[in-house]
Amino acid sequence: MFNNIPPITRNIIIINVIVFIIANLLLSNQFTGYLAAFYPFSPFFKSWQIITHMFMHGSIMHILFNMLTLFSFGPILEHALGEKKYLILYFASGLGAFFLFNLWNFIEVQQITNELQQLGFNVDAYLSGADVGFSGSSESIVRQQALEQNLNSIMGTPMVGASGAIFGVIAAFATLYPDSKIAMMFIPVPIKVKYLLPIVVLVSVFLGVSGSGGGIAHLAHVGGALVGWILARSWRKHLYRFN
Protein backbone atom coordinates (compact mmCIF):
# COMPACT_ATOMS: atom_id res chain seq x y z
CA MET A 1 0.00 0.00 0.00
CA PHE A 2 2.71 2.48 1.00
CA ASN A 3 4.60 1.75 -2.23
CA ASN A 4 1.54 2.88 -4.19
CA ILE A 5 1.88 6.43 -2.85
CA PRO A 6 3.56 8.66 -5.47
CA PRO A 7 7.26 9.32 -4.73
CA ILE A 8 7.25 12.95 -3.57
CA THR A 9 4.42 12.46 -1.09
CA ARG A 10 5.91 9.15 0.07
CA ASN A 11 9.39 10.64 0.62
CA ILE A 12 8.02 13.68 2.47
CA ILE A 13 6.15 11.37 4.85
CA ILE A 14 9.24 9.18 5.35
CA ILE A 15 11.49 12.17 6.10
CA ASN A 16 8.97 13.60 8.56
CA VAL A 17 8.72 10.30 10.42
CA ILE A 18 12.51 9.84 10.54
CA VAL A 19 13.07 13.38 11.83
CA PHE A 20 10.32 12.94 14.42
CA ILE A 21 11.91 9.73 15.73
CA ILE A 22 15.36 11.31 15.92
CA ALA A 23 14.20 14.60 17.43
CA ASN A 24 11.64 13.31 19.92
CA LEU A 25 12.81 9.83 20.82
CA LEU A 26 16.60 9.90 20.44
CA LEU A 27 17.99 13.40 20.80
CA SER A 28 15.00 15.15 22.38
CA ASN A 29 15.45 18.93 22.70
CA GLN A 30 18.89 18.99 21.07
CA PHE A 31 17.33 18.96 17.61
CA THR A 32 14.63 21.50 18.35
CA GLY A 33 16.99 24.42 18.85
CA TYR A 34 18.60 23.80 15.47
CA LEU A 35 15.72 22.77 13.24
CA ALA A 36 12.61 24.48 14.62
CA ALA A 37 11.91 27.96 13.22
CA PHE A 38 12.45 30.85 15.62
CA TYR A 39 11.46 34.45 14.99
CA PRO A 40 13.98 35.80 12.42
CA PHE A 41 15.28 38.49 14.79
CA SER A 42 15.65 36.09 17.68
CA PRO A 43 19.17 35.12 18.76
CA PHE A 44 18.10 31.49 18.29
CA PHE A 45 17.23 31.89 14.59
CA LYS A 46 19.30 30.13 11.92
CA SER A 47 18.71 30.56 8.20
CA TRP A 48 18.09 26.87 7.48
CA GLN A 49 15.17 26.82 9.91
CA ILE A 50 12.85 28.27 7.26
CA ILE A 51 12.99 24.81 5.63
CA THR A 52 13.79 22.42 8.46
CA HIS A 53 10.86 23.50 10.64
CA MET A 54 8.53 21.84 8.13
CA PHE A 55 9.86 18.45 9.24
CA MET A 56 9.61 19.04 12.98
CA HIS A 57 6.59 18.01 15.05
CA GLY A 58 5.84 18.42 18.73
CA SER A 59 3.85 15.26 19.42
CA ILE A 60 2.70 11.97 17.96
CA MET A 61 -0.80 13.37 17.38
CA HIS A 62 0.68 16.39 15.61
CA ILE A 63 2.66 14.38 13.08
CA LEU A 64 -0.06 11.73 12.75
CA PHE A 65 -2.71 14.30 11.83
CA ASN A 66 -0.41 16.10 9.39
CA MET A 67 0.80 12.96 7.64
CA LEU A 68 -2.70 11.48 7.35
CA THR A 69 -3.89 14.74 5.80
CA LEU A 70 -0.97 14.76 3.36
CA PHE A 71 -1.66 11.10 2.55
CA SER A 72 -5.29 12.00 1.78
CA PHE A 73 -4.71 15.01 -0.50
CA GLY A 74 -1.09 14.80 -1.64
CA PRO A 75 -1.25 11.88 -4.10
CA ILE A 76 -4.13 13.43 -6.04
CA LEU A 77 -2.27 16.70 -6.49
CA GLU A 78 1.04 15.03 -7.25
CA HIS A 79 -0.61 13.13 -10.11
CA ALA A 80 -2.47 16.22 -11.35
CA LEU A 81 0.37 18.75 -11.14
CA GLY A 82 3.39 16.54 -11.74
CA GLU A 83 6.30 16.07 -9.36
CA LYS A 84 8.02 19.42 -10.04
CA LYS A 85 4.98 21.66 -9.53
CA TYR A 86 3.83 19.61 -6.56
CA LEU A 87 7.22 19.97 -4.87
CA ILE A 88 7.17 23.72 -5.53
CA LEU A 89 3.64 23.90 -4.12
CA TYR A 90 4.59 22.09 -0.93
CA PHE A 91 7.70 24.06 -0.04
CA ALA A 92 6.41 27.43 -1.27
CA SER A 93 3.36 26.96 0.96
CA GLY A 94 5.63 26.14 3.90
CA LEU A 95 7.62 29.32 3.25
CA GLY A 96 4.40 31.33 2.96
CA ALA A 97 3.35 29.98 6.33
CA PHE A 98 6.65 31.01 7.89
CA PHE A 99 6.46 34.49 6.35
CA LEU A 100 2.90 35.37 7.38
CA PHE A 101 3.30 33.97 10.90
CA ASN A 102 6.46 36.00 11.47
CA LEU A 103 5.05 39.11 9.82
CA TRP A 104 2.42 39.10 12.56
CA ASN A 105 5.16 38.40 15.12
CA PHE A 106 7.04 41.44 13.80
CA ILE A 107 3.96 43.65 14.25
CA GLU A 108 3.54 42.40 17.81
CA VAL A 109 7.24 42.90 18.61
CA GLN A 110 7.07 46.48 17.34
CA GLN A 111 4.07 47.19 19.55
CA ILE A 112 5.75 45.65 22.58
CA THR A 113 9.08 47.42 22.12
CA ASN A 114 7.41 50.77 21.49
CA GLU A 115 5.44 50.49 24.73
CA LEU A 116 8.52 49.35 26.66
CA GLN A 117 10.47 52.35 25.41
CA GLN A 118 7.66 54.68 26.44
CA LEU A 119 7.86 53.15 29.92
CA GLY A 120 11.60 53.91 30.07
CA PHE A 121 12.86 50.37 29.47
CA ASN A 122 16.12 50.17 27.47
CA VAL A 123 14.99 47.78 24.76
CA ASP A 124 18.13 48.06 22.61
CA ALA A 125 20.39 47.11 25.50
CA TYR A 126 18.06 44.28 26.49
CA LEU A 127 18.00 42.80 22.98
CA SER A 128 21.79 42.98 22.82
CA GLY A 129 21.97 40.69 25.84
CA ALA A 130 22.60 43.24 28.58
CA ASP A 131 21.04 42.84 32.01
CA VAL A 132 18.49 45.67 32.06
CA GLY A 133 16.47 46.48 35.17
CA PHE A 134 12.99 47.91 35.50
CA SER A 135 12.30 51.40 36.73
CA GLY A 136 9.37 53.70 37.48
CA SER A 137 6.23 53.28 39.49
CA SER A 138 5.05 49.90 40.74
CA GLU A 139 2.34 49.83 38.07
CA SER A 140 4.91 50.65 35.39
CA ILE A 141 7.23 47.89 36.59
CA VAL A 142 4.42 45.32 36.54
CA ARG A 143 3.54 46.35 33.00
CA GLN A 144 7.20 46.19 31.89
CA GLN A 145 7.53 42.69 33.34
CA ALA A 146 4.44 41.52 31.47
CA LEU A 147 5.69 43.02 28.20
CA GLU A 148 9.13 41.50 28.70
CA GLN A 149 7.54 38.08 29.15
CA ASN A 150 5.56 38.54 25.94
CA LEU A 151 8.72 39.58 24.11
CA ASN A 152 10.63 36.59 25.46
CA SER A 153 7.81 34.30 24.39
CA ILE A 154 7.98 35.51 20.78
CA MET A 155 11.78 35.36 20.69
CA GLY A 156 12.06 31.98 22.37
CA THR A 157 9.06 29.98 21.14
CA PRO A 158 9.81 27.98 17.99
CA MET A 159 7.45 27.22 15.14
CA VAL A 160 7.28 23.56 14.12
CA GLY A 161 5.27 21.38 11.81
CA ALA A 162 4.29 20.72 8.23
CA SER A 163 0.83 22.23 8.72
CA GLY A 164 1.54 25.35 6.66
CA ALA A 165 2.78 23.31 3.69
CA ILE A 166 -0.14 20.89 4.04
CA PHE A 167 -2.67 23.74 4.18
CA GLY A 168 -1.21 24.84 0.87
CA VAL A 169 -1.85 21.37 -0.51
CA ILE A 170 -5.43 21.44 0.79
CA ALA A 171 -6.03 24.91 -0.66
CA ALA A 172 -4.67 23.80 -4.03
CA PHE A 173 -6.96 20.76 -3.94
CA ALA A 174 -9.94 22.98 -3.14
CA THR A 175 -9.01 25.27 -6.04
CA LEU A 176 -8.64 22.47 -8.58
CA TYR A 177 -11.51 20.29 -7.33
CA PRO A 178 -13.91 22.77 -5.68
CA ASP A 179 -16.95 20.51 -5.80
CA SER A 180 -15.29 17.56 -4.12
CA LYS A 181 -16.93 16.64 -0.84
CA ILE A 182 -15.04 15.67 2.30
CA ALA A 183 -16.20 14.54 5.70
CA MET A 184 -14.80 16.00 8.89
CA MET A 185 -15.18 15.28 12.58
CA PHE A 186 -18.20 16.95 14.22
CA ILE A 187 -19.77 17.61 10.80
CA PRO A 188 -22.53 15.02 10.20
CA VAL A 189 -22.58 15.32 6.38
CA PRO A 190 -19.85 15.73 3.74
CA ILE A 191 -19.29 19.31 2.63
CA LYS A 192 -17.80 20.72 -0.57
CA VAL A 193 -14.23 21.93 -0.12
CA LYS A 194 -15.01 25.25 -1.83
CA TYR A 195 -17.25 26.04 1.16
CA LEU A 196 -15.20 24.40 3.87
CA LEU A 197 -11.81 25.97 3.10
CA PRO A 198 -12.91 29.64 3.41
CA ILE A 199 -14.55 28.85 6.75
CA VAL A 200 -11.38 27.19 8.06
CA VAL A 201 -9.22 30.10 6.84
CA LEU A 202 -11.47 32.75 8.42
CA VAL A 203 -11.50 30.89 11.74
CA SER A 204 -7.70 30.58 11.57
CA VAL A 205 -7.34 34.32 10.94
CA PHE A 206 -9.56 35.10 13.92
CA LEU A 207 -7.72 32.72 16.24
CA GLY A 208 -4.31 33.92 15.07
CA VAL A 209 -5.03 37.64 15.38
CA SER A 210 -6.93 37.34 18.65
CA GLY A 211 -4.17 35.30 20.25
CA SER A 212 -6.62 32.61 21.35
CA GLY A 213 -5.06 29.87 19.27
CA GLY A 214 -3.91 27.72 22.17
CA GLY A 215 -0.29 27.49 21.06
CA ILE A 216 -1.18 26.69 17.44
CA ALA A 217 0.31 28.88 14.69
CA HIS A 218 -3.01 29.57 12.97
CA LEU A 219 -1.64 32.38 10.82
CA ALA A 220 0.94 29.95 9.46
CA HIS A 221 -1.97 27.86 8.20
CA VAL A 222 -3.42 30.93 6.52
CA GLY A 223 -0.08 31.78 4.90
CA GLY A 224 0.28 28.26 3.52
CA ALA A 225 -3.29 28.19 2.23
CA LEU A 226 -2.86 31.57 0.53
CA VAL A 227 0.23 30.42 -1.37
CA GLY A 228 -1.41 27.13 -2.33
CA TRP A 229 -4.47 28.97 -3.64
CA ILE A 230 -2.37 31.42 -5.68
CA LEU A 231 -0.24 28.70 -7.25
CA ALA A 232 -3.19 26.44 -8.05
CA ARG A 233 -5.08 29.30 -9.71
CA SER A 234 -2.05 30.15 -11.84
CA TRP A 235 -1.51 26.53 -12.87
CA ARG A 236 -5.01 25.14 -13.31
CA LYS A 237 -5.64 26.53 -16.79
CA HIS A 238 -2.59 24.61 -18.01
CA LEU A 239 -3.71 21.24 -16.64
CA TYR A 240 -5.07 18.94 -19.33
CA ARG A 241 -8.17 18.06 -17.34
CA PHE A 242 -9.23 21.72 -17.34
CA ASN A 243 -8.59 22.40 -21.03
Secondary structure, 3 states (H helix, E strand, C coil): CHHHCCHHHHHHHHHHHHHHHHHHHHCCHHHHHHHCECCCCCCCCCCCHHHHHHHCCCCHHHHHHHHHHHHHHHHHHHHHHCHHHHHHHHHHHHHHHHHHHHHHHHHHHHHHHHHHHHCCCCHHHHHCCCCCCCCCCHHHHHHHHHHHHHHHHHHHCCECCCHHHHHHHHHHHHHHCCCCEECCCCCCCCEEHHHHHHHHHHHHHHHHHHCCCCCCCHHHHHHHHHHHHHHHHHHHHHCHHHC
